[in-house]
Amino acid sequence: MSSQLLVSYDNDHDECQRYIYLLRKWGQNPNFPSVTFQEQHMAPTEKLAAVPAANEQAIKDCSALLLLIGNQTMENAYWVGWQITAAIAYHKPVIIYKLRAAYLSPYEVYDYDVAWLAEFSYDAIRTIFLEATKE
């Protein structure tokens, strides 16, 4: 499988690290999409500035965006909202996984047709990725 899954995650909390570890391992399997990562973090001065071109290029280059909603995601809602909006603009499927049901989601996840991942497992991610990226 030569498709690329861009994973957006909150690096300010240790909770995400086990998910990142699993995605790195699964990404080594040729039957799983290759995985790249983008942190959900913006310094306060960046919030009103243009999003760096490298971040936009990562969205353009991926086959789908997997958004891991963690404890700190809403603190970076501007950034995460931009990622979702950019992925939709570039016709990239957006897959959402909440690390805990109580975590708040950015409003953009309700504004667009996104896929919700109910279970964080190799098979669940691979299946929803294949379904979302069908042409």
URNORNOR-V827832 format. One record per pair of residues at least 24 apart in sequence whose ideal C-beta (glycine too) atoms are under 10 Angstrom apart, sorted by the first residue. I is the first residue (numbers start at 1). J is the second residue. If there is no record, write none. Layout:
# URNORNOR-V827832
i	j
I	J
I	J
This chain:
# URNORNOR-V827832
i	j
1	29
1	30
1	31
1	32
1	33
1	34
1	63
1	126
1	129
1	130
1	133
2	30
2	33
2	34
2	63
3	32
3	33
3	34
3	62
3	63
3	64
3	129
3	130
3	133
4	33
4	34
4	35
4	36
4	58
4	61
4	62
4	63
4	64
4	133
5	32
5	33
5	34
5	35
5	36
5	37
5	62
5	63
5	64
5	65
5	66
5	93
5	95
5	125
5	126
5	129
5	132
5	133
6	33
6	34
6	35
6	36
6	37
6	38
6	58
6	59
6	60
6	61
6	62
6	63
6	64
6	65
6	66
6	67
6	83
6	87
6	92
7	35
7	36
7	37
7	38
7	39
7	62
7	64
7	65
7	66
7	67
7	68
7	95
7	97
7	125
8	37
8	38
8	39
8	40
8	58
8	59
8	65
8	66
8	67
8	68
8	69
8	73
8	76
8	79
8	80
8	83
8	84
8	87
8	94
8	96
9	37
9	38
9	39
9	40
9	41
9	66
9	67
9	68
9	69
9	70
9	72
9	73
9	97
9	99
10	39
10	40
10	41
10	67
10	68
10	69
10	70
10	71
10	72
10	73
10	74
10	75
10	76
10	80
10	99
10	103
11	37
11	38
11	39
11	40
11	41
11	70
11	72
12	39
12	40
12	41
12	70
12	71
12	72
12	73
12	75
12	76
13	70
13	71
13	72
13	73
13	99
14	70
14	71
15	68
15	70
15	71
15	72
15	99
15	100
15	103
16	40
16	68
16	69
16	70
16	71
16	72
16	73
16	99
18	99
18	120
19	66
19	68
19	70
19	97
19	99
19	120
20	68
22	120
22	121
22	122
22	125
23	66
23	68
23	120
23	122
23	125
25	122
26	121
26	122
26	125
26	126
29	122
29	126
31	122
31	126
32	122
32	123
32	125
32	126
32	129
33	62
33	63
33	64
33	66
33	125
33	126
33	129
33	130
33	133
34	62
34	63
35	62
35	66
35	125
36	61
36	62
37	66
37	68
38	62
38	65
38	67
38	79
38	83
39	76
39	79
40	67
40	68
40	69
40	70
40	72
40	73
40	74
40	75
40	76
40	77
40	79
40	80
40	83
40	106
41	72
41	75
41	76
41	79
42	75
42	76
42	78
42	79
42	80
42	82
46	78
46	79
47	76
47	77
47	78
47	79
47	82
48	78
51	78
51	79
51	82
51	83
51	86
55	79
55	82
55	83
55	86
56	82
56	83
56	86
56	89
56	90
58	83
58	86
59	83
59	84
59	85
59	86
59	87
59	88
59	89
59	90
59	92
60	86
60	87
60	89
60	90
60	92
61	90
61	92
62	87
62	90
62	92
62	93
62	133
63	92
63	93
63	129
63	132
63	133
64	92
64	93
64	94
64	95
64	115
64	125
64	128
64	129
64	130
64	132
64	133
65	90
65	92
65	93
65	94
65	95
65	96
65	114
65	132
66	93
66	94
66	95
66	96
66	97
66	115
66	117
66	125
66	128
66	129
66	132
67	94
67	95
67	96
67	97
67	98
67	105
67	106
67	108
67	109
67	114
67	117
68	95
68	96
68	97
68	98
68	99
68	103
68	117
68	120
69	96
69	97
69	98
69	99
69	100
69	103
69	104
69	105
69	106
69	109
70	97
70	98
70	99
70	100
70	103
71	99
71	100
71	102
71	103
71	104
72	103
73	98
73	99
73	103
73	104
73	105
73	106
74	103
74	104
74	105
74	106
74	107
75	104
76	106
77	104
77	105
77	106
77	107
77	108
78	106
79	106
80	105
80	106
80	107
80	108
80	109
81	106
81	107
81	108
81	109
81	111
82	106
82	108
83	108
84	108
84	109
84	111
84	112
84	114
85	111
85	112
87	112
87	114
88	112
88	113
88	114
92	132
92	133
93	128
93	129
93	131
93	132
93	133
93	134
94	132
95	124
95	125
95	128
95	129
95	131
95	132
95	133
97	124
97	125
97	128
